[in-house]
Structures are given as structure tokens and as C-alpha cells.
Amino acid sequence: MLGIQYPVFQGGMAWVADASLAAAVSNAGGLGLISSINAGTDAVRAEIRKCKELTDKPFGVNIMLQAPNAGEIAQMVVEEGVKIVTTGAGSPSQYMPMWKEAGIKVIPVIASVALALKMQAAGADAVVAEGAESGGHVGELHTMPLVPQVVDAVDIPVIAAGGICDGRGAAAAFMLGADAIQVGTRFLSATECNVHPEYKEKILKATDISTIVTGKTLGHPVRSLKTPFSKTFARMESDASVSSEEVMAFGSGSLRRAVQEGDPNGSYMAGECAGMVRRIEPAKDIVEDLMSGAEKVLKAVSLRFE
Ligand code: TUI
């Protein structure tokens, strides 16, 4: 459907997923995605143009629907001839007719069966079922129960996301009925990923219990690494004497500060599998490790059932 070699999507991570990372993943045979959360619509347009120079393989754009410029980005991807769009943090129904008209493959990220069905009815070509193990904005269900329930509910392909970091996770996702996987956190450590070195360092140092979900009281739960900043955020939102406006002001701009400045007062969004990320390596090696690792465990397990 997408013209890619391997069923591996790179998560469209806000402020992180630029042309450099997306092109590296696409050149490796996966699907690279550029994030629409960047310095503004023109900056995203520039990343798209750069990506076209870096790869002749298919790539896409992830549109964060809660962003104030989401409508502008939705129009811009049509102008730039983008072929694949994924969306997050909302329903893209209003843009669907325009994108279908332009021949764009539309793949909404969803976190429930209800929204998967709504997206299918609206004409989605596939859905990414993203469990709450993932980094960034999360839903309520986790990958293990979410993916098979979405697979049973829809007739379009399902891409599993959330907690998938190596060949074992990839194989498990295929066992749940997924047609492909989406991986975010592991690509934070890619050589071609342009986050601040401090961000990579924090991911490499992370353990199994290094992430926390904050923002539930604001209706915008986000998973990030436990840091003095995220712990303060958690304390503020559970303190009745602190208004939600004060909490939001405290968090404002924190992801950009982490990604670009390695600021200790930044939000280091990451999934639960951050503890499994061991080294910095080219995106190509990550894609190949995901696929060869899946093949290895699938063969080993199938032998046990012969
Ligand atoms: O969108 C994401 N993950 C994100 S977006 C993001 S940007 C940001 N966030 C906070 C502060 C600063 C920047 C970081 N991470 N993942 C896709 C995703 N979408 N996960 C869950 C959902 C989702 C949730 C509810 C999709 C739809 C939905 O329903 C809304 C509706 O209209 O029914």
C-alpha cells in the first residue's frame, strides 16, 4: 500500500522527527515520518522539501491535531505533494475529504476501538493503534489489549505502537494481528536523530521504571522521563492550591527545551521501553535489528509448537 520494504514506521515525534531522521528510516526501507510540531508551518514545509532531497523513498508527515496550526499544515501537505499522512491526538475527519481528493494515504493514530471504527468509516487507509506504553501523549489502553481489539473491529490494516523497541516486541505485535509496527523511543538514539546529546544520554541511562505519566488532570496525559522537572509537574497538578493555568504555564515549551537545549527544565518524552535502548546507532541498523530480531524469535517460538 505504501511502497515500503519493511513494515516499520518511525513515530512522528514532536520537535524530534525531522527530515534527517525520516529520510534515514525511509532509506533503510521503513517509513520515515516528519513531525508537524516544529518551529511553524514554513519550517515543516522546509523539512518536507529537505526530505525529498535526502530520499527517493516514500515518507510521510505526522500532524498533531491539537496544534493551533493543524489546519494550515493539513493544507500545506497537499500543496507539497505529501503522499502519506498520520495524525495524532484527535480526529482528522474534517481534513479527510481534502486528503483523499489529493490521493494521500491517511493513517490516523488512535487509542480506542471506537475511534478506529470512526476513522475507518471516514475513509482512513489504515490505523496506528497506539498503547499507553508509548512516549508523549497517551490514551488509556495498553498495546497488548488494544491491538487485537482494534484488529478484530476494523477491515483496514493496523499498525501497532507503544512499547515496541526490539525484535521481540515487533514479533509480539505481529502475533496480535498487526500488519506493521511503529517505533518512536528507539529512534531517539539513532545517529541521524538530531535531539540534543543530553536527551540521548538520558534515554541510554533510563531503566524500566524511568517514565511517568503527567497531565492527566489537564486532560492531556503525557509520558516522559522522570526528572526533577516532571516530578515537580506531577506535584503541582495534584496540589489543589495550584491552578491548571499555572501547571500549563510551567509545562509550556518544555518539550522544545529538552529536544533543542538539553535543558534540565525540559520534558524528555519517552516510552516505557526507554530502558531497553542501549546504544546510539544508525537508523538502518535499528530497522534491520527490529526485523531480524522478529524473525529470530518467531522461528524459535514456532519450533516449540511443532
Ligand atoms: O499524538 C500522540 N503523541 C504525542 S502528540 C505530542 S505533542 C505535545 N504534547 C504535549 C505537549 C507538547 C507537545 C506528543 N506526543 N500520539 C498519538 C495519539 N493519539 N495517542 C493517543 C491519541 C489519541 C487520543 C485521543 C487520538 C485520538 C483521540 O481521540 C480524540 C477524539 O476526538 O475522539
Boltz pocket constraint, residues with backbone or C-beta under 6 A from the ligand:
constraints:
  - pocket:
      binder: B
      contacts: [[A, 14], [A, 37], [A, 64], [A, 87], [A, 88], [A, 89], [A, 90], [A, 91], [A, 109], [A, 110], [A, 111], [A, 115], [A, 130], [A, 135], [A, 136], [A, 137], [A, 138], [A, 139], [A, 222], [A, 255], [A, 269]]
      max_distance: 6.0
